[in-house]
Structures are given as C-alpha cells and as structure tokens.
Amino acid sequence: MAEEFDTRHNSRTLVDGPDRAAARSYFHSVGYEAEDLKKPLVMVAHEWIGTMPCNFSQRALAQRVMEGIRQAGGTPMEVNTISISDGISMGTEGMKASLISRELIADSVELCAIGYSFDAAVVIVGCDKTIPAGAMALARLNLPGIVLYSGSIAPGRWEGKDVTIQDVFEGVGAHAAGNLSDERLHALEQAACPGAGACGAQYTANTMATALEFMGISPMGTATVGATDPRKDDVGVEAGKLVMDVLKRGVRPRDIITREAIENAIICAASTGGSTNIVLHALAIAAEAGVELDIDDFNRISDATPLIGDMRPGGRYVALDMDRAGGTPLLAKRLLEGGKLHGDAMTVTGKTIAEIAET
C-alpha cells in the first residue's frame, strides 16, 4: 500500500505545539479558530484589482473556492497580488510593466506560500500575465495545487450585433479613417465590455487558460465558462474540493507538468489559432518545471497541428461560443481522434487527457 501523504506537511511546523502559540494568536485575531488550524492550510491566491474587468470577479470566485475547501476538510486562507492590463496600458509607458508583472505575481505567490507554510494552493488567474504566473509559481514551489481561470467576458451588443474589445480597436482605425463618427465610436466603447471577465477572443488570456487545461494543471472544462456565468460558482466550489483531493493524493505540479503535457498545451494553442505569446509563457513554465523546451519545438508542433477552432481574432467566434459547442473537452476529443495529443498525459483530476475527453 502506498504511503499516505501528510496533508499538513508544511503547516504543522507553523502552528503546532506550545512554542507556536504566538503564531496561532495572530491567526485568531483575523478569525481563525483553534480547530481551523488543525486542518490543512490552503492558499487561495488571486489578482483582484479594481482597474479592469479581467480579474474583477475574482474575490467573489475566491469565496466559492474557499467554500469548497472547507467542505472537503481544509482551511482556506485568501491572499492577493497585483495585475497589469495589457489592453489598458498598450501604447503607453505602462506597457513596460506588463511582462515584469508576470514575474512579480509568480514571486508573490511563491513568497506567500513559503511565508505561511501552506500545504496546497489554488491560484485564481484572469488577465494575460497572471495565467502563466500562476503555473510558474506552482511549478517552482512544487506545492500541491491547481490554477483556476476566473473566466472570459461576455460579448456586448452594439447596433444589433455582438461586439468585443477587438471591435473597439478596429473602430479606432475606422474613426481615424473618417469612417466612424465620434458618436458611434463612443457608443461602441460603452457597449463592448459589459462586465467582468478577460478578453473574449483567443488572445493571450484565453489561449493560456485553455492551454493550462491541456497541460493538466487546470481542471478541464472550466476555462470556457464565462466570468459572469452562474455556473462559475459551482466551478469555484468544485475547484476547492479538487485541490483538497490533489493534496490528499500528494500530487505535485511537476508530476503533471511534463514534456508531453507542455506539448499538449502548445497543440491546444495552435489548434485554436491562439496567441503567439504561448511561446514566451510556455518556455517560462517549462523552465520552472525543469522541462527542456526550445523555440524549434513550437515550429515542429505547429506544423503538425491543424487549425480546427474558428476563434477570434483570426476567426469568427469567442470563448463563450466555444463553451456552448462543448468547450475544451470536445476540442481534446477531436484532437485525440486525429492522433494529435498525448492522451496518456495525467491531469490534476487524476484522469488522463484521453479519459476526460471520452466522458
């Protein structure tokens, strides 16, 4: 029989015994009871910020994740870090902060995990650089955990049709060319982003969110559920339960993020016409996981992968359309049918990619 994993493998050194009374006293001051500290301590990290829609739903989603952790016998602790919106900062000095924020987010998650001796982690991610940062942090720590995408924004409605932020960027060009009035441009910008969620097309956020499902570190089928979709509450609760299951099984990120898993992530991006930012982010995740990967791998994999997702910005559809069509499980099924995936790659659920696609 396999040795049972110690679900308090880190936290018992932080809070157990008479000599840790002061640490427990601090925790009591913010609402944790003695019984809470006898359970596994699970970090729920997110990048909520009041400056953009991409991560705006994360505090509410974190509450659902924490609910699931409690139901499964753990004690969740919420931590927060920063995020930078590429969509807002592009064309300004602020864009220089974007890629650097990936490293800062990963470092912040790492430091909190070490500083509070967490036993496991859920990293909730949303806008572009937060997604690879979450995977990088978990791989670096090799701490039992999962990455959970907070979801895509719904399309807006303008002049009788669905519109996204892509239409606003194109509207700026049309306005400059004299083909769109001030009034119509203003109406378009007011309509395009109706609420919380990351950019709706297969830009960096949705590319990386779906890729992490194919990498196995995010639960498959959750990324395409929109940020404001009522089902997202259930996704959060189930994610909380899942991380406790991952902890009990003693599964660590580097058990999941293998060479085959990273190749699956690249295949996902290529098959949906995703962002070429997969290159710089997958290389960074691979480095943290100790997996060899270079630029030539992207060319080789892309050359062998068919484009089967008709997704914006190159195609017609947005992430929520993909969800209605069957989401990432259907995409995995189609790629497996074509012999394009490593079907035996394991995921955080305890099932392989092939097993998930079959259900």
N, C-alpha and C positions, 0 to 999 in steps of 0.2 A: 504493500500500500504506500502511495506517495505521502511524503511528509506534509502535514497540514501547514499552510502558510500562516505566519503570525500576522494577523490583521492590524495589530498595534506595533508593528515592527519598528516604527520611529517614535511614536507619541508616548510610549510608556516611559522613555527616558526623560521626557519633558514634564510629565505631570504625575508620575507615580512616586510614592514614598514621602516620608516626613520632610526630607530635605527639599522637596519641590512645592512646599506649601505656599511660598511667595508667588510662584508662577500660577498656581491654582487660584490664588486670591485675585490676581489680575483678571483671570478669566471670569471669576464670579462677578466682578464689577460690571461686566458687559453682558450679563445674563445667562452664563453657563452654570448649570447645577453640577453638583459632585458626580451624579450619575452620568451626565453628558461626557465628562472627562474620562470615564472608564470605557468608553466606546472608541472605535477608530475615528481619528480626526481627519476629515476630508476637506481639502481646499476647494472652494468654488470661486475660480478667478474669472474676472471679466473686464472689459474695457469700456464700460458705460461712460458716455460723455454727452453733455448737453449741446454739442455744437454741430451734430449731423444726424441723419436718420439711421445710418448703417448699424450703429450699436445701441440705438435709443430704447430698444425693447429688452435690453439685457438684464437690467435689475429685476424686472418682473419675471423673466425667464429663470433667473438665478433662484428666485423664491420657489419655483416649481421643481427645479433640480434639487434644492435643499430638502424639499418635502419628500422627494423620492429617496434621498439618502437616509433621512430619519426613518422612513417606513422600512428600510432594509437594514436598520440597526446601526447606523453610523451617526456621527455628529458633524454636521457641515459647518464650515467657517468661511464667510464671504470675504474676498479681497478684491481690490480694484486697481487697475493701472490705466495708462493713457492710451490715446489713439489719435492718429492724424488722418484727415480725409484728403485723399488724392484729388477727388472731384472738386473740392473747395479750393485747395491750395495750388492746383496746377496753374502755371503761368505767373506765379509769384515766387518770391524768395522762400515762402513757406514750403514749397515742394521739396526743398533740400532736407526738410525734416522727415520726409516720408519713409524712406528706406531705413534711416537711422532708427526710426521708431520701432521697426521690427526687432532690432537688437535690444532696445530698451525694454520692450514688452517681454521678450524672452528672458532677459536678465531679471526683470521684476518678478515674474512668476517663479523663476529659479530661487531667487533670494527669499521670497516668502515661504516657499516650500521647505527650504533649509532652516530658515529662522524660526519657524513654528513647528518643525518636526512633523509635518503632515504625513499621513500614511498613504494617501491617494489624492488624486486631483481630477476635477473636471475643469477644463479651460473653455469658457464660452467665448466664441470669436465671431467677428462680423465683417468689418471693413478690411480692405486688401491686405495690409501688412500684419494684421492681428492673426490671420489664419496660419500662415507658416510659423509665426512666432510661437503660437500655442504648441504646434507639433515639435518645433525646435526645443522648446523648454522641456517638454516631457521626455524627448529622446535624450537630452543632455542629463537630466536628472535620473532617467530610467526608473521613474516612480510610477507605480500602477495608476493608470488614468486614461481618460478619453478627451478628445476635442469635440465640442458641440457647436455647430454653426447656428447663430441666432436667426438666420433666415433672410430671404430676399424681400425687397419692397414690391408691392403690387403696382401694376401699371396705373397711370392716371387716365383721365378722359378729356379730350380737347377736340372740339369741332367734330364730335361724333365718332371719334376713333381712339383706340388705346395709344398712349404715348409714354415714353420713358425719358430718362435724362439724356439718352442719345438724341432724341428729337430736339431737346433744348440746344445741345451743342450744334446740331445741324441748323437749327433755327437762327443761331447767332451768325452762321455763314450766310444764310438766306437774307437776314436783315442787312448784313454788310453789303450784299449784292443788290440791295434795293427790292428784294422780292418778298419781304415780310415787314409789315408795319410795326411801329413801336407798340401799338395797342395789342396786336396779335402776339408779338413776342412776349409781352408782359403776361397775357392770358396763358400762354404756353408754359412759361416758367412757374406760374401759380398752380398749374394743373398737373405737371409731370411727376411730382413726388408727393403722393397723397398721404404718406405716413411713414412709420418706422420700417427699416429694412435696408439691406445692402443693394447696390445697383442691380437691376433686374435682369440684365443680359449676361452673356457668358464672358464678362470681363474678369478681372483678377479674382474678385471675391467668390463668385460662383464657380469659376474654374478651380480654384484651390479647395473650396468646400466640397465639391463633388470628387475632386482628386483624393482628398483625405479619406473619403469613404472607400475608394478603391485601394487606397494604401492600407486600409484596415483599422486606422486609429480613431475614426469616427463611425458611429453606427449607421449602416447603410439604410437609405430611405428617409433620412431626417433632413438632409440639406435642402431638398427642394420644397419642403413645407415652409410656406411663407412666414415672415416675422409676425404678421398680424392674423394669421390663420388660427382659428380656435383650437385646432389640433396641436398647435405648438405647445400648449400647456401640458398635454399628455406626453409629448416628446420630451419635455423637460423632466417630468416625473420619472419616466422610464429611463432616462439617462442617469438620473440619480440612483435608481435601483441597479442599473448596469454597472456603474463604477464600483458599487459595493460587491457585485458579483466578480468583477475583474480583480478586485483586491483579495477576495476570498480564494480565488483560483491562483493568486500570486503571479498573474500575467503582467509582464513589464513591457514598456514601449518597444524596446529593442528586440523582443520576441516577435513583435508584429511588423516593425519597420525593417524589412529585409530587402535585399536586392530585387526580388520578384515583386514585392509589394510596391516599391517605388516605380518599377517598370509599369505596373498596373495603373498607378496614378498618372503617369505620362500618357499611357494609352487612352485613359479617360479624357484627358485634356485634348489630345489630338482628335479623338473621335467626335468631339462636340464643337470643334473649332474654337477652342478656348484660348485664353491669353498666353502669349509667349513668355509672360512673367513666370510661368511654371518652371522655366529654365533656372532662373536665379533662385527661386524658392526651393525647388526640389534638390538642387545642389546643396543648399544650406542645410536642409533637413537631413539629407544623406550624410553630410559631414558630421552632424551631431550624433547620428545613429551609428557611425563607423562603417558606412556602406560606400564602396567605391562607385563613383559615378562621374562621367565627364560629358562634355558638350557633344561628342560624337554619338553618344547613346541616344540623345534626343533626335538626331537626324535619322539614325537607324530605325528607331521605334516609330517615328512619324511617317517615314517612308512606307512602313508595313501596315499602317493603321488607316482604315477607310474613314472618311468623314460621314457619319450617319446621323448627327444631330444638327438640325437646321435652326441654329440658335443665333440670335442677335449677338454682336453687331454685324456679323457677316451674313446671317440668315434672317429668318422671319419671326422666330419665337423667343419668348422669355422663359425664365426659370419656372414660373408658375404653370406655364403650358407644359413644360417637361414633367412637372409633378402630376398634372392631370392625365398625361399619357402613360404614366406608370413609373416615372422617376428613375433613380439610379439603379434599382433592381432590374428594371426592364432593359436599361442600357447594358448592364452586366450580362444579362441573358443573351442579348443579341451579339455581343462581342464574343461570348463563350461559344455560341453557335457557329461563329466564324473562325473559331480557333485562335482568337486574338488575345486572350487573357491567360494569366497563370491562375487557373481555377483552384489550385490547392493552397493558395496563399491564405493564411489564417487572419481572422479579424478579431477585434475586441469582444465580439459577441460569443466567441468560442466556436463559431462556424466558419467554414471556408467561404471564399467568394462564390464558388460554384454551388455550395449548399444554399446560400442565401438567394442566389439567382433562381434556383429551382423552385423556391417557395413563393 
